[in-house]
Amino acid sequence: MEERFLTATEVCSMLSITRQTLYNWGAKGLVKPRKIGLKNLYLKSEILKKMEATK
């Protein structure tokens, strides 16, 4: 199964958060961005786990 990556904009939309919140979560280790080229991308599976944990 191939992992899907999400952009910061997609993650912010899914979680209804700001880019600053996403950046802060990354700095605290709550989400782990993957640097691919010049972009920070996020594994969809990790974001879905984060969504489940916050319910």
C-alpha positions as a Markdown table, in Angstrom:
| # | Residue | x | y | z |
|---|---|---|---|---|
| 1 | Met | 0.0 | 0.0 | 0.0 |
| 2 | Glu | 1.4 | 3.4 | -1.0 |
| 3 | Glu | 1.4 | 6.1 | 1.6 |
| 4 | Arg | -0.3 | 9.4 | 0.6 |
| 5 | Phe | 1.3 | 12.7 | 1.5 |
| 6 | Leu | -0.7 | 15.8 | 2.3 |
| 7 | Thr | 0.4 | 19.4 | 2.0 |
| 8 | Ala | 0.2 | 21.8 | 4.9 |
| 9 | Thr | -2.9 | 23.4 | 3.3 |
| 10 | Glu | -4.7 | 20.1 | 3.1 |
| 11 | Val | -3.8 | 19.2 | 6.7 |
| 12 | Cys | -5.0 | 22.6 | 8.0 |
| 13 | Ser | -8.3 | 22.1 | 6.1 |
| 14 | Met | -8.8 | 18.6 | 7.4 |
| 15 | Leu | -8.2 | 19.6 | 11.0 |
| 16 | Ser | -9.6 | 23.1 | 10.9 |
| 17 | Ile | -6.4 | 24.6 | 12.2 |
| 18 | Thr | -4.1 | 27.4 | 11.1 |
| 19 | Arg | -0.7 | 27.0 | 9.5 |
| 20 | Gln | 0.9 | 28.4 | 12.7 |
| 21 | Thr | -0.8 | 25.7 | 14.8 |
| 22 | Leu | 0.5 | 23.0 | 12.4 |
| 23 | Tyr | 4.0 | 24.5 | 12.6 |
| 24 | Asn | 3.8 | 24.6 | 16.4 |
| 25 | Trp | 2.6 | 20.9 | 16.5 |
| 26 | Gly | 5.6 | 20.0 | 14.3 |
| 27 | Ala | 8.0 | 21.9 | 16.6 |
| 28 | Lys | 6.5 | 20.0 | 19.6 |
| 29 | Gly | 6.7 | 16.7 | 17.9 |
| 30 | Leu | 3.0 | 16.1 | 17.7 |
| 31 | Val | 3.1 | 15.7 | 13.9 |
| 32 | Lys | 6.2 | 14.9 | 11.9 |
| 33 | Pro | 6.6 | 16.8 | 8.6 |
| 34 | Arg | 8.7 | 15.1 | 5.9 |
| 35 | Lys | 10.9 | 17.5 | 3.9 |
| 36 | Ile | 10.5 | 16.7 | 0.2 |
| 37 | Gly | 12.2 | 19.2 | -2.0 |
| 38 | Leu | 11.3 | 22.6 | -0.5 |
| 39 | Lys | 7.9 | 21.4 | 0.9 |
| 40 | Asn | 6.9 | 20.0 | 4.2 |
| 41 | Leu | 4.6 | 17.1 | 3.6 |
| 42 | Tyr | 2.6 | 15.0 | 6.1 |
| 43 | Leu | 1.7 | 11.4 | 6.0 |
| 44 | Lys | -2.1 | 11.1 | 5.7 |
| 45 | Ser | -2.1 | 8.0 | 8.0 |
| 46 | Glu | -0.5 | 10.1 | 10.8 |
| 47 | Ile | -2.9 | 12.9 | 10.4 |
| 48 | Leu | -5.9 | 10.5 | 10.6 |
| 49 | Lys | -4.5 | 9.1 | 13.8 |
| 50 | Lys | -4.1 | 12.6 | 15.1 |
| 51 | Met | -7.8 | 13.3 | 14.2 |
| 52 | Glu | -8.9 | 10.1 | 16.1 |
| 53 | Ala | -6.8 | 11.0 | 19.1 |
| 54 | Thr | -8.4 | 14.4 | 19.5 |
| 55 | Lys | -12.0 | 13.1 | 19.4 |
